[in-house]
Amino acid sequence: MVSLKLLAALVQLSALVFARPAADAQANANANATAGGSPFFFKGYDLSSLRMLEEGGAVYHDSARHNVTRPAEDILGDGGMNTVRLR
């Protein structure tokens, strides 16, 4: 049975996905949009609880690669993660 603490950590990990333009990258985003490119966005994840989850037995399967077991960082990176929050 999954403990409440583990469940809360999983929800926190999966829910803290954000896409927000950086203040210093706004000029680059505008230039890219003007040049026909797309603006740059940070896609970040709070990985603070990842170690605790993995020590608790959490296993991550990559659904994009036929449910192969892979490190969470690799799965998130392949999904476009370019920023990490660690506490």
N, C-alpha and C positions, 0 to 999 in steps of 0.2 A: 504494500500500500504506500502510495506517495505521501510523504509528510507535507503538512501545510507550509512549512518554511521552504521546502524544495519547490512546491507548486508556485508559491509567491515569487520565488527567484526566477523560475521559468517564465512566468507572466511578465516580470520586469524586464528580463532579457529580450523577450520577443516584442514587447510593446514600445520599447524606447528607440524606435527607428524614427529618425527625423531627416527631413530634407529642407535645408535652409541655406540661402546664399550667404557667404561670408562677406563682411563689410569691405575687407580689402580686396576681395575677388569680384566685387560688383562692377568695377570698371572693365575687368576682363570679360565678365559675363555679357555686359552690354556690347563690347567689341565683338565677341563671338556671335552674338545674336545679329548684330549688324552685318557681319561677314557671312551670314548664312549658317553659322554653327549654333549649337545649343549652349545656353548659359551653364556655368559650373555650379553644382550644388554639392554640399557636403552630405554624405550619407553615413551617419554614424550610429554606433551601437555602444551601449553600456556593458562592457565585459567585466565589470567589477566582481560579479558573482560567478563568473564562469569557472574559476578554479574550484570553488566550493561545490558547484554542481557536478563537475567531473569527478571530484573526490567522493561524492555521494553516489556515483555510479551512472550518471547521465551519459548517454551515448547519442551522437548526432548522425543522422542519416541524410545524405544528399539526394533529395528527390529528383534533382536535375540529372543525376548520374545513376539512375536505376537503384536508388536507396543504398548506395555504397556507404559504409561507415567512414567518416572523415572528420578531422578536427574542425570544430565550430568556426575557428578563425578562417580556415580555407573556404568553407561553405559561404560564410558571410562575404569574404573578399571576392569570391566569384560572382556574388550577387550585387557587387558594386560598392561594398563598404570601403570608404577611404578615410574614415576618422574613427578613433576609438576613445572611449572614456574609461579611465581606470581610477579607482579610489584606493 
